[in-house]
Amino acid sequence: MAKRKKIDDGMRSLLLTQCGYMCANPVCRQTLTLELHHIEYVSEGGGNTLENLLPLCPNCHTLHHAGHIPKEAIKAWKLLLDSLTNPSRNLVDFLILLYRDKGEPEMQRGNVADINAPRDDVPFVFTGDSLPFLAGPVNSGLLEIFNRRQNTAYAGGTTPNFMVRLTGKGRALVESWIKGDVSGIRNALESEPYHENVLE
């Protein structure tokens, strides 16, 4: 059986930076008291490499070793973390926010009878200074920009703004990630960017 070696400080720092100091489980998001999980166990020949380590909080790490979180989910989380964390872990949190947010009650759209019904695909409104953060996910087809407008500012100038929402590809990616579906993540990442109503 292979002997476990101490993970060096440089590797630990790289992994912590990659995951934004949060658990890699997309539904956990705990700030880490860090445990580095070996995707391929040391006893099975796995080493202390970036590709084989995944930061998990103690609870998720224990749940995996107890058999409650399958190895396939661990691999899915690592795959998406590798795909999306360069340059920003904030993108992962933002995609999850867009996926989970179901928007305003129907009453705010004028339908009092359906007050508790959620709205799907409620767009978020952004200004032009958001483009550096949004350019990557828009260009990769995970998000779409629509409903571009010029608003008049108090000082008389204009401020461009637009709305953002997940595309079908973006929704499929986040759903697969949360479910721990490796093939679904690969399919979403490998599919061509698809922009719905970009010039709407």
N, C-alpha and C positions, 0 to 999 in steps of 0.2 A: 504494500500500500504506500502511495506517495505521502511524503511528510509535508504538512502545511508550513509555509514560510510567512514571515511577517510582511505585510504589504507596506512598501516604502512610502515615505511622506510625500514624495513627488506624485506618485500614482494616486494616493488618497486625495491630494489637493486637486488634481486633474478631474477625478470623478466627482468630487464635491462641486466643483465649478460647473461641470457638465450638467448636473442635475439641479443646479440652483439651490443647493443645500436643502433639498426636499426629497421625501420618499419618491421613488420612481413609479409607485403604484398610482395611476391616474385618479383613482377615487379616494386616495388617502390624503396626499399632499401635506403630511405632517412635516414640520420643520425637524430636521434630523438630529437625533442622537444617533449617530451613524453606525450602521453595521454594513460592511461590504459583503455582498452575497456572491459566491462563485456560481456562475450559471452552469458550467461543467464542474462538478465537484472535484476537489483536489484528489480525492481517492480514485476518481475516474480519469485522472490525467490533466485536469484543468489547472491553469496557472494564474498568476497574478498579473494578467494583462488587461488593458483597457477593454478589449472585446469580451472578456470573460467575467468582468466584475460589474455589479449593479448595486447602487446604494439603496438600501431599504431601511425603514424605521424598524425598531426591535419587534413591534407587533406584527408587521407584514412578514418579516424574516421568519419569525416563529410560526406564523400561519402557513408559510410555504413548507417549512420542514415538517409540519404536522400533517401535510397533505391537503390543506384547504385551498391553497393557491397553486394551481398546476404549473409545471415547468414550461408548458407552452405559453402561459400568460407572462411568465418571467421573460421569455425570449421575445414576446411581442412588445413588452414595455421597453426592453433594451433596443430593439429595432427602431421603434419610434423615437426614443430618446436620442439615438445616434443620428437619426434623420433630421430632427427638428431643433436640436440644441445649438447648432452652430448657425447663426451667431447668438441666439437669445433664448433662454429658458422661458422668458415671458410669453413667447409665442405659444408654447404648450398650454399655459394657463389661459391665454386669450381664446384659443380654439375650443377649449373645454367650456369656457364661459359662454361663447356663442352657441355651442351645442346644447348646453343645459338651459339657457334662458328661453323661456316660453312667452315672455312679453307681457303685454298689458291685458287687463280684463276686457271683455267685449264691451262693457259699459262705456269705456273710454272711446270706443268707436261708434257709440250711439245705439247699441243694442242692449237695453236694460234687461231683457228676458234671459239673456245668456251671460250674466255677470261673472260667473266663475269659469267660463270656458277660456282656455289658454289660446294665445295666438302663436302660430308657427312662423318661423323665419322673420321675426321682428328685426328690422335693420338697426344698426347702431350708426349714429351720425358722427362724422369726423371732419376736421379741417385739414388743409393742405400740409400742415406741419406734421401730420401723422404718416405721410407717405414713406419716409425711410423705414419705419417699423412695418408697414403694411406691404411694401413692394415685394418682398420675398414670397409671402403666402399668396398674394394676388398673381404674381408671375408663374407660380407653380400650380395655379388653378384650385387652391384650397379656399380662397375667398374671392368674392366679386365686389366690384365697386359699381354703384348705380345711383340714379337720381342725383346727378351733379347739379349744384345750384350756386348762385352768387348771392350772398346776403349783404345788405348794406349795414355797415358798422356805425356806431354812434358818432364817430368822428367824420363820417361821410365817405370813407373808403368802402371797398367791398372785400368780403371774406369768402373765398370759395369753400364750399363744404359738400360732402357726399355721404352716402350710406354704404355700409358694409354688411355682408352676410356670408354664411358658409355656402359653398357650391355643393352640388351632389357629391363630388369627389371629396371635399372637405368633411362633409357629414359622414360619408362612408369610412374615411380614415379615423375620425374620432370614435365612431361606433365600434370599429374593429379593435382599436387600441383599448378602449374600456372593457370590451369583452375578452381581450387577450387572444384575439384571432390573428395569428401571424400571417396566414395566407391572405386574409382580408386587408391587412396593412400593406403587404407587398403589392396586391392588386391595385389598391388606391394610389400608392406611391408611383407605380409604374404606368398608370393610365395617363393619357394625354391631358394637359390642362384644358378645362372646359369652362368657359365664361358665359354665364346666362345673363342676358340683358345688360351688358356692360355699358352700352350707350343709352340706356333707358332714361 
